[in-house]
Amino acid sequence: GQMDTVINNCLQTGKTILLLISFEAVQVAMQRDFSNWEQWKSLYLQTFRELVLKYRDRIFLFEGLNEVNDWHGGTTAILPAYKFAEIQTEIYKITQELGVKNISCSVLSHDFQGGHVGWEYFEQAFPNKNMLPMDFVGVHLYLIDAMSMSARLYNWSLRNYSKQLYITEWGFPGNDSQDSYISEMFDY
């Protein structure tokens, strides 16, 4: 199908592919309806497993749910931290069983309109820093003051968790200097 064509074309040009399997993996009627959490989680994990099985011969890196701590127009995270921990643990078991690597469900961090610091949410989900059910920590950064945020991010991740970060999304609407901010952050 179309997905196979895209994957094969990317691989032919030497690209490494990360496959994000997010909320949309669950049937449309239930995408963000968590009122029956166990049913939703079961459907998501079944689909996650099926997609990993289908693509693991060409893709070795899989990311779970996108921005689990995002407010999506509200004032609270789309998933409470304990549900993030619960589903991330199950996702990791699947990736370990099937021999691929896992980037955690991405957490969103931004420093505009009062800020939203993803690692505080992450710490609520995973208070035991030595028992992280993931190969890498997925982070989305939307920054105005990249140096301020990067110093905090560096201190949080490398000193507290010993897991490599994957910044799988970054930017800020209307700010053309994000690429230099990211470079500065890694040079910090």
ZISUL-V668885 format. One record per residue. N is the residue number from 1. RES is the residue in one small letter. SS is DSSP state (H for helix, E for strand, C for the rest). Layout:
<<N/RES/SS> <N/RES/SS>>
//
This chain:
<<1/g/C> <2/q/H> <3/m/H> <4/d/H> <5/t/H> <6/v/H> <7/i/H> <8/n/H> <9/n/H> <10/c/H> <11/l/H> <12/q/H> <13/t/C> <14/g/C> <15/k/C> <16/t/C> <17/i/C> <18/l/E> <19/l/E> <20/l/E> <21/i/C> <22/s/C> <23/f/H> <24/e/H> <25/a/H> <26/v/C> <27/q/C> <28/v/H> <29/a/H> <30/m/H> <31/q/C> <32/r/C> <33/d/C> <34/f/C> <35/s/C> <36/n/C> <37/w/H> <38/e/H> <39/q/H> <40/w/H> <41/k/H> <42/s/H> <43/l/H> <44/y/H> <45/l/H> <46/q/H> <47/t/H> <48/f/H> <49/r/H> <50/e/H> <51/l/H> <52/v/H> <53/l/H> <54/k/H> <55/y/H> <56/r/C> <57/d/C> <58/r/C> <59/i/C> <60/f/C> <61/l/E> <62/f/E> <63/e/E> <64/g/C> <65/l/C> <66/n/C> <67/e/C> <68/v/C> <69/n/C> <70/d/C> <71/w/C> <72/h/C> <73/g/C> <74/g/C> <75/t/C> <76/t/C> <77/a/C> <78/i/C> <79/l/C> <80/p/C> <81/a/H> <82/y/H> <83/k/H> <84/f/H> <85/a/H> <86/e/H> <87/i/H> <88/q/H> <89/t/H> <90/e/H> <91/i/H> <92/y/H> <93/k/H> <94/i/H> <95/t/H> <96/q/H> <97/e/H> <98/l/H> <99/g/C> <100/v/C> <101/k/E> <102/n/E> <103/i/E> <104/s/C> <105/c/C> <106/s/C> <107/v/E> <108/l/E> <109/s/E> <110/h/E> <111/d/C> <112/f/C> <113/q/C> <114/g/C> <115/g/C> <116/h/E> <117/v/C> <118/g/H> <119/w/H> <120/e/H> <121/y/H> <122/f/H> <123/e/H> <124/q/H> <125/a/H> <126/f/C> <127/p/C> <128/n/C> <129/k/C> <130/n/C> <131/m/C> <132/l/C> <133/p/C> <134/m/C> <135/d/C> <136/f/E> <137/v/E> <138/g/E> <139/v/E> <140/h/E> <141/l/E> <142/y/E> <143/l/C> <144/i/C> <145/d/C> <146/a/H> <147/m/H> <148/s/H> <149/m/H> <150/s/H> <151/a/H> <152/r/H> <153/l/H> <154/y/H> <155/n/H> <156/w/H> <157/s/H> <158/l/H> <159/r/H> <160/n/H> <161/y/C> <162/s/C> <163/k/C> <164/q/E> <165/l/E> <166/y/E> <167/i/E> <168/t/E> <169/e/E> <170/w/E> <171/g/C> <172/f/C> <173/p/C> <174/g/C> <175/n/C> <176/d/C> <177/s/C> <178/q/H> <179/d/H> <180/s/H> <181/y/H> <182/i/H> <183/s/H> <184/e/H> <185/m/H> <186/f/H> <187/d/H> <188/y/C>>
//
